[in-house]
Amino acid sequence: MLYHLFEWLKFEGIKFPGSGLMQFLTFRILLAVLLSLFISTVYGKRLINLLKRKQIGESVRDLGLAGEQQKKGTPTMGGIIILLAILIPTLLFADLDKVYIRLMLLCTVWLGFIGFMDDYLKIKARKTAQAKGENYKKKDSDGLAGISKIIGQIGLGVIIGATLYFNDNVVVWREYYNPQGTNQVTDILKRGEKKIGDTIVTMEGKEHRYAVVKTPITTIPFVKSHEFNYSRLITWLGDGMEKYTWVVYIIAVTLIITAVSNGANLTDGLDGLAAGVSALIGACLGVFVYVSGSTRFAEYLNIMYIPNLGELSVFVGAFVGGCIGFLWYNAYPAQVFMGDTGSLALGGIIASLAIIVRKELLIPIFCGVFLVENLSVILQVSYFKYTKRKYGEGRRIFLMSPLHHHYQKLGYHESKIAVRFWIVTILCVLFAIATFKMR
């Protein structure tokens, strides 16, 4: 909003000292980071006190984990702190006319609301039991039904997938091999792509001519010809099948958002774990967003240029700042838990950003911790059911899943587990960024 206010003042010819700074993307990114840190640290404390007064505390299962009972009554739904720290700076400093900003605002509110309802129903069930004088035991069925969460995630995936596929503002630029040529379009466009215009950019005194292209492509890591068009998943069925690529694309987007969102939710089990990992992944995505939204960096790194993407750096800055600020209260010993309000939103935001920046195939690398946490639960449950059918009793691969609880059972302190998972994420993030040149 402030960005649009300053743009309007500039249009009206009203100037005052410092007003020109708002046109610089880097300055607005810095403002977004600082404001999100301020909101999450200063006003986060006030929200924690409010949650305490409302008796919105965590109910802990008796899982036999060290320090488990000490967490009983710790305020939950702290993800509201992160959501506010993301939304407010983005609304103030980003260009709200950009489709990518609108999509990420929708994603944040959508999944935040789903997580909020899940936390609210769990708290309501606990208070109802206490009012009846019953001994409350936390159950998965107390919150939002699993199918309701999935439907919500699918709904968001359909909206994001359809917007990215059909919206004419979602394009990439392909540079002509020979700017003086008259018949170069066939050399630039590939199957399933649609040229909707041309543009010229001057860099270092040299004109570069680009074709503006609509195409459902993503980046393939480690491959020299590093693009994959989703139409390849269906064109093998016969001629004319590429017109149904939108179905495949939307399904893929939905699956990615659902998987990463649930992965972040599973990772939120130790003090500071999910917030720290998400902040590091957000920083990685910030690099992807910034370089892919810059013609100079895109040309230097030989990656696809996505116009208007740079504006999304403001959102990413607020996202990283919100996660880091939340650690002020969530690091061991936690004064507040993010709950599903935060974890579902964090995972969905990360997945959506990766899809928008066309780096979804890199998710298994920079989201390595989320992936391993997801796999540990899948393997544990599958192996338990298999051995129960075969031997009459269920057996386990891990002492407990998700994986971070396995290490707790081994006797590791949860702060050590969280920090080591952060270190693993740093390695994954650096490796993902290195793929720019590893082809």
Number of C-alpha atoms within 10 A of each C-alpha: 15 15 18 17 13 18 18 12 13 14 10 9 9 11 12 9 6 7 14 12 12 19 12 9 18 16 13 24 23 17 20 32 25 18 22 32 26 16 22 29 20 13 14 24 18 13 18 22 14 13 18 16 11 10 15 23 20 21 20 17 14 10 11 10 14 13 11 12 14 10 18 13 16 19 26 26 27 27 27 22 26 32 24 21 31 30 20 17 27 35 20 19 25 25 21 17 9 15 20 26 22 17 19 23 19 16 23 24 16 19 26 24 19 22 26 24 18 24 22 21 16 22 22 14 18 22 16 13 14 12 9 9 9 11 9 16 13 17 13 10 12 17 20 18 12 12 9 12 19 14 12 16 24 20 14 23 25 19 17 23 23 17 17 25 21 14 11 12 15 22 24 23 20 20 20 19 14 12 13 9 9 7 10 14 15 8 10 16 18 13 12 19 16 15 18 11 11 14 12 12 12 10 10 7 7 8 11 15 19 19 22 21 21 23 22 22 21 21 21 19 20 13 12 10 10 15 15 15 18 20 23 16 14 17 17 11 10 8 9 11 15 20 12 12 19 18 16 17 22 21 15 17 24 22 17 23 27 22 18 25 24 25 28 30 26 22 25 24 19 21 24 28 25 29 31 24 28 27 26 23 22 26 19 21 24 24 14 22 25 21 23 26 23 18 18 14 15 16 14 10 12 13 17 25 22 23 17 19 24 20 25 27 28 30 29 29 26 31 32 29 27 32 31 26 26 30 22 19 21 23 20 16 15 16 20 31 28 27 23 30 29 31 30 32 28 32 27 30 26 25 26 28 25 24 24 22 24 22 20 22 16 21 21 15 20 26 24 21 24 28 20 17 22 22 16 20 19 14 15 21 16 16 16 17 16 15 14 13 11 10 9 10 11 16 17 15 15 16 15 18 21 22 21 24 22 17 18 19 16 10 11 14 13 23 16 13 18 23 15 13 19 23 15 15 24 18 14 22 23 14 15 22 17 13 14 16 13 12 12
